Structures are given as C-alpha cells and as structure tokens.
C-alpha cells in the first residue's frame, strides 16, 4: 500500500520561494502537521548551519518549531531542504541522517519536489499530490 502526501498549493509555492532565495546554498526548514495519514499543514523556516552543499537545521529552530506545533495540536513531521542543483534524489548524507529520525517525513526541493519517509534503510519515496497539476514529481521511484 503506497502512502500519498498531500502538499497544499500555498506550501508548494512557499517551498519553491525559500529554495530560490537561498540559492546557491541549500534552504531548509521543518514540516508541521499530522502524522497519520500524512498531512502537511505548515512550514517552519530554519537557519542552515551546515557546510556548503549540506544542510543542518539549527537546534533552536527545532525547539521553536516543536513548541509551535504542540501549541497548535500538531507535530514536527520532519525536515525539508533544497538541492540547488535541481536533482531531488536524496544524497547519501540524507539517507544517513534519516536513520536518526525514523518515521519522519522529508521533502527535497529541486526542479520538482519529492517526499520520503525515513525508515531503517534510509529514505523511502512517497507519492505526492498537489492542487497545482504537473508541478510535483509523483513517482515514488528512486
């Protein structure tokens, strides 16, 4: 059974804008919503503390996002980040980092946007749907 993540059009636009503003560096942030079924309701921007070509979400951003989510009866679902080169495939570093946050949702923003769930083997692709037809890569194939 495949899992589908619904990505509201306003959040899709916000992801693209933040990724473009950070170019040529990686943008990053946190996903806020409900875990089951996966429901993305808000984005929380974060400062990228990682070296060039990587992302590392500032610990304070994670704490603030968690407090915000809890106050709204929601959860921090996981991180999102951009790949300024356009490729939305998770990097080896992404797969390694995902192992530390099992069950989390990940979005990678490039020429398209792809969604993943973290598991024992790294990141597993999810289907993505949005109101903006043709804007999101919907294939789960890696």
C-alpha positions in Angstrom: 0.0 0.0 0.0 1.5 3.3 -1.0 1.2 6.4 1.1 0.3 9.7 -0.5 1.3 13.1 0.9 -1.0 16.0 0.1 1.0 19.2 -0.5 -1.2 22.3 -0.4 -0.5 24.7 -3.2 0.4 27.7 -0.9 3.0 25.5 0.9 4.3 24.3 -2.5 4.8 27.9 -3.6 6.5 28.8 -0.2 8.9 25.9 -0.5 9.9 27.0 -4.0 10.3 30.6 -2.9 12.5 29.8 0.1 14.7 27.4 -2.0 15.1 30.1 -4.7 16.0 32.8 -2.2 18.7 30.6 -0.6 20.3 29.7 -4.0 23.2 28.8 -4.5 23.0 27.4 -0.9 20.6 24.8 0.5 17.5 26.1 2.1 16.0 24.1 5.0 13.1 24.1 7.4 10.7 21.8 9.2 7.4 20.3 8.3 4.4 20.7 10.7 1.2 18.7 10.5 -0.3 15.4 11.4 1.5 12.1 11.1 -1.3 9.7 10.0 -2.4 10.0 7.4 0.5 12.3 6.5 -1.0 15.8 6.4 1.3 18.8 5.9 -0.2 21.9 7.3 2.6 24.4 7.8 6.3 25.1 7.2 8.7 26.4 9.8 11.7 28.2 8.4 15.2 27.3 9.7 18.7 28.6 9.6 21.0 26.3 7.7 24.1 25.7 9.9 25.6 23.1 7.5 28.7 23.5 5.3 28.3 24.2 1.6 26.4 21.5 -0.2 24.8 20.2 3.0 22.0 21.2 5.4 21.9 21.2 9.2 18.9 22.7 10.9 19.7 25.0 13.8 18.8 23.3 17.2 16.9 26.4 18.3 14.7 26.3 15.2 13.9 22.7 16.0 12.8 23.6 19.6 10.8 26.6 18.4 9.1 24.5 15.7 8.3 21.8 18.2 6.7 24.3 20.7 4.7 25.9 17.8 3.4 22.5 16.6 2.5 21.3 20.1 0.6 24.6 20.9 -1.4 24.0 17.7 -2.1 20.4 18.5 0.3 19.2 15.7 3.7 17.6 15.3 7.0 18.4 13.7 6.9 15.7 10.9 10.5 16.1 9.7 12.8 18.3 7.7 12.7 19.8 4.2 15.7 21.1 2.3 16.6 22.1 -1.2 19.1 20.7 -3.7 20.1 23.8 -5.7 21.5 21.7 -8.5 18.0 20.5 -9.2 18.2 16.8 -8.5 15.6 15.7 -6.0 17.2 12.3 -5.2 18.3 12.0 -1.6 22.0 12.2 -1.1 23.9 9.6 0.9 24.1 12.2 3.7 20.3 12.5 3.6 19.9 8.7 3.9 22.3 8.6 6.8 20.6 11.5 8.6 17.2 9.9 8.1 18.2 6.9 10.1 18.4 9.1 13.2 14.8 10.2 12.8 12.8 7.0 12.0 9.2 7.6 10.7 9.9 11.3 9.8 8.7 12.8 6.6 11.3 14.5 4.3 10.8 16.8 1.4 13.6 17.6 -1.1 13.1 20.6 -3.3 14.8 21.0 -6.7 13.4 21.1 -10.2 10.5 19.3 -8.6 9.6 18.3 -5.1 9.8 14.8 -3.8 8.6 13.3 -0.5 10.1 10.5 1.6 9.6 8.6 4.9 12.6 7.7 7.0 13.0 4.0 7.7 15.7 1.6 8.7 17.1 1.6 5.2 17.1 5.3 4.8 14.5 7.3 2.9 11.6 5.6 1.1 9.8 7.6 -1.6 6.1 8.6 -1.1 3.6 9.7 -3.7 2.9 13.5 -3.7 -0.2 15.2 -4.8 -1.0 18.9 -5.1 -3.6 21.3 -6.4 -1.0 22.6 -8.9 -1.1 19.9 -11.6 2.2 18.9 -13.1 4.2 20.7 -10.5 5.2 17.8 -8.3 7.1 14.7 -9.2 4.7 12.0 -8.2 6.7 8.9 -9.0 8.0 7.0 -5.9 10.9 5.5 -7.9 14.4 6.4 -6.8 
